[in-house]
Amino acid sequence: LDNKRIGVGTTMYYPVEVAGALLSMGDAHAAQGDSELDGTGIETSINGRFKITVIKAADFNDWQMELDFPLGETESEWIAHGF
């Protein structure tokens, strides 16, 4: 997801609808707005530490049961993504 609000400390929730699904991360940008609608972004490599946690349906909170889009959470805001 190309969103300048996703950064250090953001928790992302990605619904997984396929058994055995895989995760791929990359396509980092040094500068960019939200998405690449205008066709520009400064591509860069990415290094970091990521904590990946799989939350099984049996352990969902009520709001997670309804989640069908990527959602970000920071200390001060929710970041909703639509497709």
MMTF fields as JSON, N, C-alpha, C and O atoms, coordinates in Angstrom:
{
  "mmtfVersion": "1.0.0",
  "mmtfProducer": "UNKNOWN",
  "numBonds": 331,
  "numAtoms": 332,
  "numGroups": 83,
  "numChains": 1,
  "numModels": 1,
  "chainsPerModel": [1],
  "groupsPerChain": [83],
  "chainIdList": ["A"],
  "bondAtomList": [4, 2, 8, 6, 12, 10, 16, 14, 20, 18, 24, 22, 28, 26, 32, 30, 36, 34, 40, 38, 44, 42, 48, 46, 52, 50, 56, 54, 60, 58, 64, 62, 68, 66, 72, 70, 76, 74, 80, 78, 84, 82, 88, 86, 92, 90, 96, 94, 100, 98, 104, 102, 108, 106, 112, 110, 116, 114, 120, 118, 124, 122, 128, 126, 132, 130, 136, 134, 140, 138, 144, 142, 148, 146, 152, 150, 156, 154, 160, 158, 164, 162, 168, 166, 172, 170, 176, 174, 180, 178, 184, 182, 188, 186, 192, 190, 196, 194, 200, 198, 204, 202, 208, 206, 212, 210, 216, 214, 220, 218, 224, 222, 228, 226, 232, 230, 236, 234, 240, 238, 244, 242, 248, 246, 252, 250, 256, 254, 260, 258, 264, 262, 268, 266, 272, 270, 276, 274, 280, 278, 284, 282, 288, 286, 292, 290, 296, 294, 300, 298, 304, 302, 308, 306, 312, 310, 316, 314, 320, 318, 324, 322, 328, 326],
  "bondOrderList": [1, 1, 1, 1, 1, 1, 1, 1, 1, 1, 1, 1, 1, 1, 1, 1, 1, 1, 1, 1, 1, 1, 1, 1, 1, 1, 1, 1, 1, 1, 1, 1, 1, 1, 1, 1, 1, 1, 1, 1, 1, 1, 1, 1, 1, 1, 1, 1, 1, 1, 1, 1, 1, 1, 1, 1, 1, 1, 1, 1, 1, 1, 1, 1, 1, 1, 1, 1, 1, 1, 1, 1, 1, 1, 1, 1, 1, 1, 1, 1, 1, 1],
  "groupList": [{"groupName": "LEU", "atomNameList": ["N", "CA", "C", "O"], "elementList": ["N", "C", "C", "O"], "formalChargeList": [0, 0, 0, 0], "bondAtomList": [1, 0, 2, 1, 3, 2], "bondOrderList": [1, 1, 2], "singleLetterCode": "L", "chemCompType": "L-PEPTIDE LINKING"}, {"groupName": "ASP", "atomNameList": ["N", "CA", "C", "O"], "elementList": ["N", "C", "C", "O"], "formalChargeList": [0, 0, 0, 0], "bondAtomList": [1, 0, 2, 1, 3, 2], "bondOrderList": [1, 1, 2], "singleLetterCode": "D", "chemCompType": "L-PEPTIDE LINKING"}, {"groupName": "ASN", "atomNameList": ["N", "CA", "C", "O"], "elementList": ["N", "C", "C", "O"], "formalChargeList": [0, 0, 0, 0], "bondAtomList": [1, 0, 2, 1, 3, 2], "bondOrderList": [1, 1, 2], "singleLetterCode": "N", "chemCompType": "L-PEPTIDE LINKING"}, {"groupName": "LYS", "atomNameList": ["N", "CA", "C", "O"], "elementList": ["N", "C", "C", "O"], "formalChargeList": [0, 0, 0, 0], "bondAtomList": [1, 0, 2, 1, 3, 2], "bondOrderList": [1, 1, 2], "singleLetterCode": "K", "chemCompType": "L-PEPTIDE LINKING"}, {"groupName": "ARG", "atomNameList": ["N", "CA", "C", "O"], "elementList": ["N", "C", "C", "O"], "formalChargeList": [0, 0, 0, 0], "bondAtomList": [1, 0, 2, 1, 3, 2], "bondOrderList": [1, 1, 2], "singleLetterCode": "R", "chemCompType": "L-PEPTIDE LINKING"}, {"groupName": "ILE", "atomNameList": ["N", "CA", "C", "O"], "elementList": ["N", "C", "C", "O"], "formalChargeList": [0, 0, 0, 0], "bondAtomList": [1, 0, 2, 1, 3, 2], "bondOrderList": [1, 1, 2], "singleLetterCode": "I", "chemCompType": "L-PEPTIDE LINKING"}, {"groupName": "GLY", "atomNameList": ["N", "CA", "C", "O"], "elementList": ["N", "C", "C", "O"], "formalChargeList": [0, 0, 0, 0], "bondAtomList": [1, 0, 2, 1, 3, 2], "bondOrderList": [1, 1, 2], "singleLetterCode": "G", "chemCompType": "PEPTIDE LINKING"}, {"groupName": "VAL", "atomNameList": ["N", "CA", "C", "O"], "elementList": ["N", "C", "C", "O"], "formalChargeList": [0, 0, 0, 0], "bondAtomList": [1, 0, 2, 1, 3, 2], "bondOrderList": [1, 1, 2], "singleLetterCode": "V", "chemCompType": "L-PEPTIDE LINKING"}, {"groupName": "THR", "atomNameList": ["N", "CA", "C", "O"], "elementList": ["N", "C", "C", "O"], "formalChargeList": [0, 0, 0, 0], "bondAtomList": [1, 0, 2, 1, 3, 2], "bondOrderList": [1, 1, 2], "singleLetterCode": "T", "chemCompType": "L-PEPTIDE LINKING"}, {"groupName": "MET", "atomNameList": ["N", "CA", "C", "O"], "elementList": ["N", "C", "C", "O"], "formalChargeList": [0, 0, 0, 0], "bondAtomList": [1, 0, 2, 1, 3, 2], "bondOrderList": [1, 1, 2], "singleLetterCode": "M", "chemCompType": "L-PEPTIDE LINKING"}, {"groupName": "TYR", "atomNameList": ["N", "CA", "C", "O"], "elementList": ["N", "C", "C", "O"], "formalChargeList": [0, 0, 0, 0], "bondAtomList": [1, 0, 2, 1, 3, 2], "bondOrderList": [1, 1, 2], "singleLetterCode": "Y", "chemCompType": "L-PEPTIDE LINKING"}, {"groupName": "PRO", "atomNameList": ["N", "CA", "C", "O"], "elementList": ["N", "C", "C", "O"], "formalChargeList": [0, 0, 0, 0], "bondAtomList": [1, 0, 2, 1, 3, 2], "bondOrderList": [1, 1, 2], "singleLetterCode": "P", "chemCompType": "L-PEPTIDE LINKING"}, {"groupName": "GLU", "atomNameList": ["N", "CA", "C", "O"], "elementList": ["N", "C", "C", "O"], "formalChargeList": [0, 0, 0, 0], "bondAtomList": [1, 0, 2, 1, 3, 2], "bondOrderList": [1, 1, 2], "singleLetterCode": "E", "chemCompType": "L-PEPTIDE LINKING"}, {"groupName": "ALA", "atomNameList": ["N", "CA", "C", "O"], "elementList": ["N", "C", "C", "O"], "formalChargeList": [0, 0, 0, 0], "bondAtomList": [1, 0, 2, 1, 3, 2], "bondOrderList": [1, 1, 2], "singleLetterCode": "A", "chemCompType": "L-PEPTIDE LINKING"}, {"groupName": "SER", "atomNameList": ["N", "CA", "C", "O"], "elementList": ["N", "C", "C", "O"], "formalChargeList": [0, 0, 0, 0], "bondAtomList": [1, 0, 2, 1, 3, 2], "bondOrderList": [1, 1, 2], "singleLetterCode": "S", "chemCompType": "L-PEPTIDE LINKING"}, {"groupName": "HIS", "atomNameList": ["N", "CA", "C", "O"], "elementList": ["N", "C", "C", "O"], "formalChargeList": [0, 0, 0, 0], "bondAtomList": [1, 0, 2, 1, 3, 2], "bondOrderList": [1, 1, 2], "singleLetterCode": "H", "chemCompType": "L-PEPTIDE LINKING"}, {"groupName": "GLN", "atomNameList": ["N", "CA", "C", "O"], "elementList": ["N", "C", "C", "O"], "formalChargeList": [0, 0, 0, 0], "bondAtomList": [1, 0, 2, 1, 3, 2], "bondOrderList": [1, 1, 2], "singleLetterCode": "Q", "chemCompType": "L-PEPTIDE LINKING"}, {"groupName": "PHE", "atomNameList": ["N", "CA", "C", "O"], "elementList": ["N", "C", "C", "O"], "formalChargeList": [0, 0, 0, 0], "bondAtomList": [1, 0, 2, 1, 3, 2], "bondOrderList": [1, 1, 2], "singleLetterCode": "F", "chemCompType": "L-PEPTIDE LINKING"}, {"groupName": "TRP", "atomNameList": ["N", "CA", "C", "O"], "elementList": ["N", "C", "C", "O"], "formalChargeList": [0, 0, 0, 0], "bondAtomList": [1, 0, 2, 1, 3, 2], "bondOrderList": [1, 1, 2], "singleLetterCode": "W", "chemCompType": "L-PEPTIDE LINKING"}],
  "groupTypeList": [0, 1, 2, 3, 4, 5, 6, 7, 6, 8, 8, 9, 10, 10, 11, 7, 12, 7, 13, 6, 13, 0, 0, 14, 9, 6, 1, 13, 15, 13, 13, 16, 6, 1, 14, 12, 0, 1, 6, 8, 6, 5, 12, 8, 14, 5, 2, 6, 4, 17, 3, 5, 8, 7, 5, 3, 13, 13, 1, 17, 2, 1, 18, 16, 9, 12, 0, 1, 17, 11, 0, 6, 12, 8, 12, 14, 12, 18, 5, 13, 15, 6, 17],
  "groupIdList": [1, 2, 3, 4, 5, 6, 7, 8, 9, 10, 11, 12, 13, 14, 15, 16, 17, 18, 19, 20, 21, 22, 23, 24, 25, 26, 27, 28, 29, 30, 31, 32, 33, 34, 35, 36, 37, 38, 39, 40, 41, 42, 43, 44, 45, 46, 47, 48, 49, 50, 51, 52, 53, 54, 55, 56, 57, 58, 59, 60, 61, 62, 63, 64, 65, 66, 67, 68, 69, 70, 71, 72, 73, 74, 75, 76, 77, 78, 79, 80, 81, 82, 83],
  "secStructList": [7, 7, 7, 6, 6, 7, 7, 6, 6, 7, 3, 3, 3, 7, 7, 7, 7, 1, 6, 6, 7, 7, 7, 7, 7, 7, 7, 3, 3, 3, 3, 7, 7, 1, 1, 1, 6, 6, 1, 7, 7, 3, 3, 3, 7, 7, 7, 7, 7, 7, 7, 7, 7, 7, 7, 7, 4, 4, 4, 7, 7, 2, 2, 2, 2, 6, 7, 7, 1, 7, 3, 3, 3, 7, 1, 1, 7, 3, 3, 3, 7, 7, 7],
  "xCoordList": [0.836, 0.0, 0.872, 1.753, 0.642, 1.384, 0.63, -0.314, 1.049, 0.402, 1.458, 2.085, 1.661, 2.707, 2.454, 3.356, 1.262, 0.952, 1.417, 1.444, 1.779, 2.263, 3.742, 4.537, 4.117, 5.51, 5.849, 5.121, 6.953, 7.422, 6.318, 5.747, 6.03, 5.032, 3.616, 2.726, 3.384, 2.041, 1.762, 2.607, 0.585, 0.118, -0.812, -1.782, -0.52, -1.359, -2.122, -1.572, -3.382, -4.235, -4.585, -5.168, -4.231, -4.522, -5.398, -4.94, -6.634, -7.465, -6.847, -6.381, -6.84, -6.314, -7.478, -8.109, -7.748, -8.914, -8.551, -9.425, -7.253, -6.806, -5.938, -4.954, -6.295, -5.481, -4.084, -3.937, -3.063, -1.689, -1.152, -0.122, -1.828, -1.396, 0.02, 0.451, 0.731, 2.089, 2.095, 1.122, 3.187, 3.34, 4.601, 5.656, 4.489, 5.629, 5.647, 4.61, 6.83, 6.946, 8.037, 9.026, 7.868, 8.855, 8.259, 7.272, 8.842, 8.383, 8.369, 7.399, 9.454, 9.551, 9.805, 10.373, 9.384, 9.555, 10.208, 9.816, 11.203, 11.846, 10.968, 11.017, 10.179, 9.246, 8.101, 8.312, 6.898, 5.72, 4.503, 4.519, 3.458, 2.182, 1.456, 2.083, 0.153, -0.639, -0.883, -1.563, -0.356, -0.446, 0.492, 1.278, 0.39, 1.212, 0.313, 0.599, -0.752, -1.712, -1.097, -1.477, -0.142, 0.494, 1.735, 2.416, 2.026, 3.13, 4.501, 5.506, 4.566, 5.871, 6.039, 5.081, 7.232, 7.627, 9.117, 9.615, 9.832, 11.271, 11.502, 11.391, 11.823, 12.015, 13.295, 14.271, 13.294, 14.462, 14.42, 13.389, 15.533, 15.548, 14.993, 14.825, 14.713, 14.17, 14.85, 14.998, 15.248, 15.775, 15.03, 14.666, 14.808, 14.126, 13.743, 14.026, 13.109, 12.585, 11.075, 10.491, 10.472, 9.02, 8.552, 9.147, 7.51, 6.905, 5.619, 4.694, 5.574, 4.405, 3.67, 4.25, 2.399, 1.568, 0.336, -0.354, 0.056, -1.166, -2.217, -2.011, -3.339, -4.443, -5.494, -6.115, -5.691, -6.675, -8.093, -8.312, -9.048, -10.439, -10.991, -11.796, -10.579, -11.071, -10.644, -11.252, -9.597, -9.075, -9.449, -8.974, -10.284, -10.662, -11.458, -12.22, -11.26, -12.179, -13.398, -13.353, -14.492, -15.71, -15.463, -15.953, -14.714, -14.501, -13.656, -13.785, -12.789, -11.955, -12.773, -12.391, -13.883, -14.75, -15.316, -15.578, -15.508, -16.106, -15.067, -15.428, -13.797, -12.741, -12.545, -12.232, -12.732, -12.513, -11.672, -11.753, -10.865, -9.971, -8.747, -8.831, -7.607, -6.427, -6.678, -7.257, -6.241, -6.47, -5.192, -4.541, -4.829, -3.666, -4.096, -5.162, -3.257, -3.536, -2.266, -1.219, -2.351, -1.25, -1.732, -2.863, -0.876, -1.284, -2.41, -3.17, -2.521, -3.489, -4.572, -5.511, -4.464, -5.452, -5.579, -4.713, -6.691, -6.925, -6.693, -7.024, -6.121, -5.852, -6.619, -6.207, -7.726, -8.55, -8.117, -7.774, -8.133, -7.775, -8.94, -9.514, -9.274, -10.331, -9.811, -8.883, -10.411, -10.02, -11.226, -11.12],
  "yCoordList": [-1.182, 0.0, 1.233, 1.376, 2.101, 3.359, 4.414, 5.025, 4.623, 5.606, 6.215, 5.506, 7.518, 8.189, 8.165, 8.494, 7.787, 7.726, 6.424, 6.326, 5.437, 4.17, 4.334, 4.561, 4.221, 4.418, 3.662, 2.762, 4.036, 3.378, 3.436, 4.496, 2.304, 2.23, 1.965, 1.77, 1.953, 1.681, 0.185, -0.626, -0.172, -1.556, -1.676, -0.927, -2.614, -2.833, -4.145, -5.152, -4.115, -5.306, -5.592, -4.75, -6.773, -7.187, -8.438, -9.48, -8.365, -9.56, -10.598, -10.255, -11.832, -12.92, -13.853, -14.4, -14.024, -14.805, -16.099, -16.8, -16.418, -17.619, -18.442, -17.937, -19.7, -20.577, -20.707, -20.9, -20.602, -20.73, -19.482, -19.546, -18.344, -17.099, -16.72, -17.066, -16.01, -15.553, -14.029, -13.358, -13.499, -12.065, -11.596, -12.218, -10.507, -9.911, -8.425, -7.763, -7.899, -6.467, -5.877, -6.546, -4.643, -3.973, -2.742, -2.205, -2.283, -1.114, 0.122, 0.879, 0.316, 1.469, 2.751, 2.725, 3.862, 5.17, 6.14, 6.218, 6.884, 7.917, 9.16, 9.906, 9.393, 10.516, 10.168, 9.658, 10.452, 10.178, 10.652, 10.715, 10.982, 11.288, 9.982, 8.946, 10.035, 8.821, 8.192, 8.778, 7.051, 6.24, 6.785, 7.7, 6.211, 6.659, 7.1, 6.821, 7.775, 8.196, 9.12, 9.093, 9.942, 10.845, 10.221, 10.859, 8.985, 8.26, 8.556, 8.121, 9.289, 9.615, 9.086, 9.016, 8.726, 8.285, 8.022, 7.502, 8.361, 8.125, 6.76, 6.602, 5.781, 4.41, 4.294, 4.998, 3.416, 3.197, 1.785, 1.115, 1.344, 0.048, 0.221, 1.345, -0.876, -0.807, -1.851, -3.009, -1.428, -2.322, -2.013, -0.863, -2.994, -2.742, -4.033, -5.13, -3.873, -5.02, -4.923, -3.884, -6.024, -6.085, -7.205, -8.283, -6.962, -8.009, -8.442, -7.648, -9.705, -10.249, -11.165, -12.11, -10.882, -11.69, -12.141, -11.317, -13.414, -13.93, -14.047, -14.733, -13.369, -13.439, -14.358, -14.019, -15.498, -16.468, -15.995, -15.277, -16.384, -15.952, -16.223, -15.44, -17.302, -17.635, -16.602, -16.51, -15.824, -14.824, -13.39, -12.445, -13.215, -11.877, -11.127, -11.719, -9.791, -8.907, -8.734, -9.091, -8.19, -8.032, -7.226, -7.607, -6.121, -5.277, -5.979, -5.682, -6.911, -7.629, -8.617, -8.954, -9.075, -9.998, -9.335, -10.02, -8.021, -7.29, -6.719, -6.189, -6.819, -6.182, -6.89, -8.08, -6.146, -6.724, -5.787, -5.832, -4.936, -4.013, -3.793, -3.974, -3.406, -3.123, -1.927, -0.924, -2.043, -1.008, -0.754, -1.694, 0.508, 0.884, 1.497, 2.104, 1.333, 1.912, 2.56, 1.916, 3.832, 4.523, 4.939, 4.643, 5.618, 6.084, 7.107, 7.267, 7.801, 8.897, 8.749, 9.545, 7.749, 7.665, 6.258, 5.404, 6.05, 4.86, 5.266, 6.384, 4.358, 4.633, 3.589, 2.432, 4.008, 3.093, 3.108, 4.161, 1.946, 1.809, 1.149, 0.173, 1.673, 1.088, 0.759, 1.397, -0.231, -0.609, -0.556, -0.839],
  "zCoordList": [0.0, 0.0, 0.0, 0.848, -0.917, -0.982, -0.182, -0.682, 1.053, 1.912, 2.816, 3.603, 2.711, 3.483, 4.987, 5.757, 5.425, 6.852, 7.512, 8.739, 6.71, 7.262, 7.561, 6.649, 8.816, 9.193, 10.462, 10.882, 11.057, 12.278, 13.332, 13.587, 13.93, 14.994, 14.534, 15.363, 13.223, 12.709, 12.764, 12.384, 13.234, 13.182, 11.988, 11.87, 11.109, 9.936, 10.091, 10.537, 9.721, 9.7, 8.251, 7.568, 7.787, 6.414, 6.458, 6.926, 5.988, 5.938, 5.006, 3.919, 5.413, 4.59, 4.28, 5.184, 3.005, 2.605, 1.895, 1.385, 1.861, 1.157, 2.095, 2.636, 2.29, 3.129, 2.531, 1.324, 3.371, 2.898, 2.22, 1.548, 2.38, 1.731, 2.171, 3.271, 1.304, 1.575, 1.737, 1.393, 2.258, 2.453, 1.748, 1.868, 1.017, 0.346, 0.673, 0.634, 0.998, 1.287, 0.422, 0.123, 0.021, -0.81, -1.437, -0.936, -2.527, -3.243, -2.345, -2.332, -1.596, -0.695, -1.472, -2.564, -0.907, -1.54, -0.581, 0.584, -1.052, -0.246, -0.194, 0.784, -1.21, -1.244, -2.186, -3.286, -1.733, -2.545, -1.782, -0.553, -2.501, -1.872, -1.605, -1.385, -1.624, -1.451, -2.812, -3.654, -3.025, -4.242, -5.316, -5.074, -6.484, -7.606, -8.758, -9.923, -8.429, -9.456, -10.486, -11.656, -10.055, -11.011, -11.64, -12.443, -11.278, -11.903, -11.331, -11.891, -10.223, -9.663, -8.249, -7.479, -7.929, -6.596, -6.644, -7.643, -5.606, -5.568, -4.929, -3.714, -5.765, -5.303, -4.471, -4.733, -3.479, -2.627, -2.07, -2.128, -1.537, -0.861, 0.547, 1.02, 1.202, 2.56, 3.426, 3.036, 4.574, 5.602, 6.889, 7.135, 7.685, 8.947, 9.627, 9.145, 10.73, 11.48, 11.479, 11.788, 11.126, 11.068, 11.978, 11.998, 12.716, 13.536, 12.842, 12.672, 12.446, 11.756, 12.728, 13.262, 12.952, 13.843, 13.076, 12.476, 13.087, 12.47, 13.576, 14.578, 13.376, 14.327, 13.725, 12.717, 14.325, 13.835, 14.13, 15.105, 13.309, 13.446, 14.842, 15.348, 15.462, 16.802, 17.848, 18.915, 17.544, 18.479, 18.097, 18.727, 17.084, 16.634, 17.695, 18.458, 17.726, 18.438, 17.543, 16.366, 18.086, 17.288, 16.012, 14.948, 16.092, 14.923, 13.868, 12.68, 14.284, 13.324, 12.495, 11.375, 13.035, 12.288, 11.036, 10.048, 11.055, 9.938, 8.976, 7.925, 9.318, 8.531, 7.189, 7.146, 6.097, 4.762, 3.897, 2.67, 4.536, 3.841, 4.721, 5.936, 4.138, 4.947, 5.866, 5.449, 7.115, 8.111, 8.885, 9.342, 9.033, 9.819, 11.14, 11.237, 12.155, 13.463, 13.998, 14.062, 14.383, 15.032, 16.423, 16.808, 17.164, 18.491, 18.417, 19.372, 17.283, 17.206, 16.135, 16.107, 15.254, 14.177, 13.607, 13.793, 12.905, 12.105, 10.658, 10.265, 9.857, 8.452, 7.632, 7.546, 7.038, 6.263, 4.799, 4.263, 4.157, 2.745, 2.018, 2.502, 0.884, 0.073, -1.312, -1.808, -1.924, -3.28, -4.179, -5.372]
}
